[in-house]
Amino acid sequence: MAKLILTHEVTGLGTPGDVVEVKNGYARNYLLPRGFAMPWTKGAEKHVEALNAARAAKAIANLEDAQALAAKLKSTTIRLSVKAGEAGRLFGTVKPADIAAAIEEAGLGNLDRRSIEIQDAIKSVGNHSVTARLHEDVLAAFDVQVVAAKGK
């Protein structure tokens, strides 16, 4: 078992700053190469405190604000214009950063791309369901409408 400190939120494992124990292969092949975690050391306690302070600064101030934003997201369909081919297949995939930019463009607020979770890769035009963790206790599910961009 490997003892790690999470640097990003990992669904089903924890949030940044959490000290977790995972199997060696999971740590070596997934968490460490992607920068989701760092090895735990005695000197890493200061880093954990810095991560927690940064997370607190970025987090939505309180539960009521998170619930209000979740209600806005649920009642609004986020529209995203992406380059697509003839059959409606996209050139690439829609990433969480694209969705965060569309949310900000729609005037719903500034949402961190790392809080957005896409269950199935978005590779075609149409409506897709996406979730975002707005607060420790608030998970918002909303729809993203992907349309083909008008181009030359």
N, C-alpha and C positions, 0 to 999 in steps of 0.2 A: 504494500500500500504506500502511496505517495502522499505526502502532506503538502498542500498547496494553498496559496492565497489567491482568491479570485480577483481579477482586475476588471472584469466585465460581468454583467448579469448572464448567467447560464440557466436556461429553463430547466427546472427540476433539480438543480444543484445548489444555487444560491445567488447572492448579490455581491457586488464589489466590496471587498474588504473581509468577506467571510473566509475563515480558515476551514478547509475541507480535506477529507481523506478519500482518495479515489484510487482505483487500480492503476498500476504502473503504466500499462499500455494506453489507457485512456488519457493519462497525463502526458505521456511522451508523444503520442500520435495525434492528439486532438487539441487539448487545452493549451499546452505550451507553445506549439508551432503557430497557432492562431492568435496568440497573445491574450487569451482569455484568463490566464493564470500565470503566477510566478512561483518558483520554489519557495517553501517556507524556510526562513532562517531566523535566528534569534534577533538579528538586526532589522528584520523586516517589520517589526511592530510599529516603527515610526511611519513606514510606508502605508500600513493598514490605517493608521490614524489620518494620514493625508488623504487616502482614498475615501474614507468616511466623511471627512470635511468637504471634499469636492462633491461627493454625492449629495450631501445635505444642501449645498449651495445650488446645485442643478435641479434638485427635486422640486416638484410642485409644492408650494408652501404648505398646504394643508389638505386634509381629506375632502373638505367641501369643494375646494377649487378643482380637485381631481374629478370628483363626481359630476361637477357642472360641465367640465370639458368632455367627460365620457358621454354625457347626455347630448351635447352638441355634436360630437362625432357620430353617435348612433343615429341621430335624426338627419344627418347630412351625408350625401354620397360624394366622396372625393373624386373629382374628375382628373384624369391624367392622360395627356396626349403623348403618344410614343410612336416612333417610326415602326411601321409594320409592312409585311409583304402582302401579296395578292390574297392569300387565303386567311388573312387575319393573324398570322404568326408574327411575333415580334422579332426584331433583330436584337437578340440578347434577352435579358430578363428585367423585370421591374425590381429595383432594389429598395430597401427600407429608406435610404437617403432620398430617393425619388419621391416616395410617399410623404416623407417629412416635409420636403419642399412644397409639395402640392397642398398639404395641410396649412402651411404658413401662407402660401399664395391665396388660399381660400379665406384667410383672415380668421382662422380658428385658434391661432397661437403657435408658438414655437415649440416643437416636440423633438426630443432627442431621437436620432435615428436608431440608436441601440435599444430603445424601448419598444420598437415596432417589430412584431413577429409575423412572418409570412409562413403559413403552414405548407402550402404547395406552391412551388415556383410559378410565378406569373409569366407565362410565355405566349399568351394570346390575348386578343382584344375581348372585351366583355366585362361582366361584373365579377369581382373576386372578394372574398371575405378575408379581413386582416384583423389582427388584435394588437393592442398596445398596452403596455403596463405603465399606467400613469402615476401610480402610487403603490406602496406595498400591498394595500388592500383593494385597489381599484384596477380592474382589467377591462378595457373597453374593446368591444367588437364592433367593427364598422365595415362599410362596403367601399371598395375602390372600383370606379368605372374606368376601364382602360379603353381609349379610343385611338384609332389610327390617325397619326399626324398628317395634316395636309402638307405635301411637299412637292418639289419639282420632279 
